[in-house]
Every structure is written in C-alpha cells, then in structure tokens.
Amino acid sequence: MRFTDTEITDAYAAFHEQVAGFVATGSWDGYADLFTPDAEYVEHAMGTFRGREEIRAWSVRTMTTYPGRVMTGFPLSWQVVDADAARLVCEVRNPMPDPGDGTMLEEPNITIMTYAGDGLFSREEDVYNPLRFHTMAMDWARIAAAHGNADDDALAYLNRFGG
C-alpha cells in the first residue's frame, strides 16, 4: 500500500501526542493500541514483542517502573519520512527530571516506525546504546538518593545494579 509523506507524518504526530498523554497520566495500557494487532516491536536490549498484548505487557512494565517511569517526555530532535517504505525515522530524546542538584540527564535513541494505514503502525524499532541508558539511570538514581529524591523504585534499581 502506498502512503504519502503527509499521511505518515500526521499519523506519527498523533501517535506522539498519545504518548505524551501516557507520560502525563502514567497509564500505558493504551500504547499497544497505536499499533496493528499483529505489530512487531523491536527493542534491542529487551527483545522483540509481537502483537498488541506482548507490546502492552512490555510497555506497561517498562514505563511504570524506574527508570522509564521517570522520563519526562520523548521530544523529537529530527524526523524524516520514506514514503516508499512507509517509514518514519526519528531521533527521540529521553530526558529525566532534575534529580536534585540541577543535573540534566538524557540519552537519545533512533526510532524506526513502519506505517500501516488508518493511523496505526505495524512496526517500531528502537536503536540505542543500552549501556549509556543504564549509566544515565544509575547516575540519576545516585544523585536523587543523595538529595533525598529517590523513591523506593529508584533505590531498588541502585541496589539491584550495585549502586
């Protein structure tokens, strides 16, 4: 099926707006519904998830616990559309809030979205350096703990990974 640049761009803008709502409410149950029922989500550090229910379980688990829960949003640095391949490729920033000393931490990832029509995506692939994300999460939790701003979830993450 052939889609225009505009349709893909508009669909991703709507997708991104929905994600902002999930961040604001902390409820990620609806994230999987932005994909086709047979969608594939490739997350290089955590695995490949197939179908809405696997995507839902992964996104709820990941985004409601530390460190995903603490990320304040997912602003885009840039995006390009390849309409012939029905893909949108973008760089997503992953900022964390001030842990208590003014430090601003964030790591980017490249996201590759495949559009399927009707506002839905059939595939997402996130490409990033998981060690850099882990380092960011550890740094944030250490600083937050030193300033009395780390909750039990962040402290458990520190304890689990030797912080």
Secondary structure as UniProt FT lines:
FT   HELIX           5..25
FT   TURN            29..30
FT   HELIX           31..34
FT   STRAND          35..43
FT   TURN            44..46
FT   STRAND          47..50
FT   HELIX           51..63
FT   TURN            66..67
FT   HELIX           68..70
FT   STRAND          76..82
FT   HELIX           83..85
FT   STRAND          87..96
FT   STRAND          105..117
FT   TURN            118..119
FT   STRAND          120..127
FT   HELIX           130..146
FT   TURN            147..148
FT   HELIX           152..160
FT   TURN            161..162
//
